[in-house]
Amino acid sequence: MKISIITATLNNRDTIEDCLNSIHSQSYKDIEHIVIDGSSTDGTLDLLGTYKESLSELVSEPDDGIYHALNKGLKLASGDIIGFLHADDMYADKEVLDDVMSNMERHNVESCYGDLLYVSKKNTEKTIRYWKSGPYEKGMFQKGWMPPHPAFFVKKSVYDQYGFFNTSFRIAADYEIMVRFLERNNISTCYIDKVLVKMRTGGTSNRKVKNILIKSAEDYRARKINHVNNALSTVLLKNLSKIPQFFSK
């Protein structure tokens, strides 16, 4: 089966090469890599041009935010399984996509997910926070649980059936779509007990206090529109659940 990896970028000249290399060095080779660029002006496009032969699709044009860009990628994707790796992120090792494919086939599931490391922007070997997911059971979103979106892989048929990212969410559309898929529509999933992705610190959702407040409000709305109970208490638990991640190794 083919895996489509979608990367959204805007002025990421300093980091996107790590992302590209981590995808193109994967031991699993049936990969379609789609890059959606929001009209970068910092040399990102020049760098992408040197990787043109290894990219399946490269689109560069203005967009209306990251989720609009990811939806463009979803429309272009032809793979059986979809994953997202942003320009600041990288796969933890060369076996990640092999592990994804083998686990989805072995467990016969529609999705899978693993763990994620937040790493220093300047030194990607320095761990800031360890997002340990653990196995999923129905109702865990109500306790504040969620898997890390870059480590979440889903069959394309699920997107075709239940929809793409809701772009009315500016920060938490990834959370909303996971609630919609896993909690509301009960798609099948399995947990891969290993770190799949390294993410540099400083992403959109955790950059400023203002964004944290906006994200919390969007998390609340995501649960309400998907008819998941205890929406307000869940948002509080979701934020509190992050604290132990700074002490995990």
N, C-alpha and C positions, 0 to 999 in steps of 0.2 A: 504493500500500500504506500501511497505517496503522502508525505507530510508537507503541508504548506506552512511556512514561517513568515509572519508579517511583521515588518519593522517600520514604525513611524519615526520620522526625524525632522528636526528643524534646527539648523545651526548647531550641529553636534560634531563638528570637524575633529575635535580633540578626543572623542571617545568612540565614535562609531566603528573605527577600524577593529577594535577589540570585539565588538559585536559581530562584525562580518567574519572575522577569522574564527570565532568560536562556532559559528554555524558551518562554515565551509570546511572545517577540520573534523566534523562529526564522522564517526565510523559508519553510521547509517547514511546511505548515499541517495536514496530516492527522495530528494528534498526540492521543493519549489520555494525559492526565497523571493518575496515581494517587498520592495522598499517603496514607501510612500513619503515623499519629501514635500514639505510645505513651502517651497521656494526659498531654500536656504541661500544666504548671501556671504557665508564665512569660509567658503572653500569646500563645504561638505560635498557639493555636486562634483567638483573636480576629483575628489577622492573616490567617490562612488563610480566615477567614470573609469577608474583604473581596475575596478572590480566588475565591470559591465559583463564580461563573459561568464561570470559565475552567478549573476543575478537573473532570475526568471522574468521579473518585471521591475521597471523603475519609472515611477510617476513623479513628476515635480511640478506642482501647481499650488496656488493658495488653497487653504482649507479652513474649515470652521472649528478648529480644535482637534485634539488627539483622537477622540472617538469618531469624529467624522472621517479622519484619515484612516483609522482602522476599518471602518465600514467600507471604504473604497477598496482596501485590501481584500476584505471578505468577498466582495463582488467579483474580484479578479481570481480568487483562489480556486484551484481545481483539484487540490489534494483531498484525500479521504479524511485526514485529521488536520486540525488547525491549531497552531500555537502562535504566541506573540512574544517577540523579543525586542525591547526598545533599544534605542541607540546608546543608552548609558549602561546597558546590561550585557551579560555574557553567560553562556552555558558553563556550568562548573567543571565539566570534563568532556572528553570526546565521545563518551558512551551514552550521553543523556538521551538522545533521540532513539537509540537502540533500546534503551530501557523503557522508554515510553511505548514504543511499538510492541515490544515483547510482552509488557504487562497488559496492554489493552487487548492483545490477541489471547493471551493465556486466561484472562479473567472474563473475556467476552463482554466488555463494558463500552459505554458511549463516551466516557471521559476518564482522565486520570490526573493526578497532581502529586507534587512532592514538596520539598522544603526549599527555603530561600535564605541566602545570607545577604544582609546589608553590609557593604564594605566601604572603606574609606575612598573618597573620590580620587585622592592622589595615590593611594597605595591599596590596590585591590586584594592584597594578601592580608590586610588588616580587617578583621571582622568587628563590626559595630553592633550588630544585632542578628540573632539567629531565629528565624521564623520557622519553628517546628510545627508542622501541620497536624500530624496524627490522623488516624482513621476517621472517616466520616460516618455519622449515624443521623438519621432523620431527626430534626429538631435541634441540631447543634448550632444552627444560625441564631436561634433564640438565646443561646448562652454566650453570644458574642464571637463565635467561631467563624472563620472563613479561610479558604486556602489562598496562597499568594497567586495573583492572577498570572504573572509571567511563567509560573510553574504549573499552569492549568492547561491541559490539552483536551480538545473536544472534537468529536466527529463533525464533519461539515453538515451532515444530515440533520444534526441537532440545530444548527444555526438556520438551516433552511426551514425547519419545522417551527421553531420558537422565536425566531427573529434575531436581528443584529443588535448592536449597542444602541441604547436609548440616548440620543444626543441632547435631550433636554437636561441630562445630568452633565455637569461640566468637569467634575472631579471623580464621582463615584459610580460611573456607568459600568465599570468593571465589577464592582460589588453587586450592583443591581442585576447584571446578567447572570452572575453566579447564583444569586438568590432565586432568580427566575428559573434557571436550569435545574439546580439541585433540589431546592426546597419546594418550589411551586409545582414543577413538572416532573420531579422524581426521576431525572435521568440517572442511569447507573454509572458508578464511578469506582475507582480503586486508588489506594494510597501507595506511592512509591517512597519507601523509607530511606531517602537520601537527599542531599542538596542537589537540586537541578539547576538553579540559577544564582548568579551573583549580581546584585543590584547596587550601583553606586548610590550613596546617600545624597539627598537633596532633590528628590522627585517632586512633582507638582503637588501631590496631596499632603506632603509633610514639610513643605518649605517654610510656611509662616503660620502663626497662630490663626490669622484670618482664614487661611485655607483649611485648617483643621476644623474650625467652626462651620465653615461652608460644607465640608465633607460630612460632618456629623449630621447636619440638617439633611443632606442628600441621602445619607444612610437611612435615616428615619423614613424619608419619603419612599426609598426603594423597598422597604419592608411593607409599608402601607399599601402601595400599589400592587404588591404581590400577595397581599392578604395573609401576611405572616404576623402572628400575634405578638404582643408585648414589644411593640416597636421601640418605644422610648427607653425602656430598661435594657433592651438589647444593645442600643447605641452606647449606653454607658458601659455595659459589660465589654463591648467590642474594644473601646478605648482602653479600659483597664487591663484587658487581656494582653496588651502589647508590652506592659511593664516587665514581666519575666523574661521576655525575649532579649532584653539588654544584658541579662545575667546568664543566659544559656550559652553553652559552648558545643 
